Amino acid sequence: MSDHILAIIQARMSSSRLPGKVLQDVAGKPIIHHMLDRVQNAKSLDGIVVATTTDPSDDVLENFCKQLAVPCFRGNLPDVLDRCYQAATNFQADVIVRLTADCPLIDPEVLDLTMAVFLGQSLLNVMPIPSQLPGNHSPVTIPFDFAANRLPPPWKRTLPIGLDVEVCSFESLQHAWKAAHETYQREHVMPYLYEGVSFEASSPSQHQGWYIDSGVTPRGFRIGLLNHIPDYGSLRWTVDTPADLDFVRQVYARFEHQPGFGWKDIINLLEKEPGLASINADVKHKSAFDIDQRTEGH
């Protein structure tokens, strides 16, 4: 695969529920620093860029990226789809991996596996790929236009919130950028690609607990969804509230001497200390249709 695969990490200081969260300290480092460290361990990426906004409050993020020699792109605040598209264009991405900077427990192996699903390079023997697509689509070698390891509410997920990875081709992102007009589609970047999807095929067997659902949306986009058994979709590992921050700090404290810990290590920790998961169990996760009222109409 010779395409340029770029991870675009969305980040801003003006979070509605926990302002400045991406620079909050966890185990001696800002959250976004942990995120970058973990994403950089993924094997499938050719590059990483932090996509922040032109708002003056995000000057500090640009300066932070400069200190770490991490590329930074600044774009539209409310229109995150435009920001992501412009970053992908500016850095000549062929494949985009969309991430958010509030996920300091993201697992590089899960990222790589989601990418493998998108490219059809792993689990292909158990991956049912739709053979007939609506519309006039030309045959391509990559089996999906969009792949993810979860879809937001109201769809079901089987991985903890905070391991989220979305992958799409540049062509698909460009299509969404041109055609998506609803506010939630612009703010959440990729709903235009997957909304309305009907998963008509599931893999008949598992590979180390993983399986893939595939389907096609009414707009003709081919969707691959990575799932896991057992189902851990009720767990919350992202940082959007003070309770989330407390949980993540507790997890990092437990792995002080194991910096390369992965998501299965956290699962094992929660089995030993089930009370940890209750710290932020009551936090309601945003859906794909929630929008930030502060930026609506900008």
Secondary structure as UniProt FT lines:
FT   STRAND          5..10
FT   TURN            19..20
FT   HELIX           21..23
FT   STRAND          25..26
FT   TURN            27..28
FT   STRAND          29..30
FT   HELIX           31..39
FT   TURN            40..41
FT   STRAND          47..53
FT   HELIX           56..58
FT   HELIX           59..68
FT   STRAND          72..75
FT   HELIX           80..90
FT   TURN            91..92
FT   STRAND          95..100
FT   TURN            101..102
FT   TURN            104..105
FT   HELIX           108..119
FT   HELIX           124..126
FT   STRAND          146..148
FT   TURN            153..154
FT   STRAND          166..169
FT   HELIX           170..179
FT   HELIX           183..187
FT   HELIX           191..194
FT   TURN            195..196
FT   STRAND          198..202
FT   TURN            208..209
FT   STRAND          210..216
FT   TURN            218..219
FT   STRAND          222..228
FT   TURN            233..234
FT   HELIX           242..254
FT   TURN            255..257
FT   TURN            259..260
FT   HELIX           263..272
FT   HELIX           274..278
FT   TURN            281..282
FT   TURN            288..289
FT   TURN            293..297
//
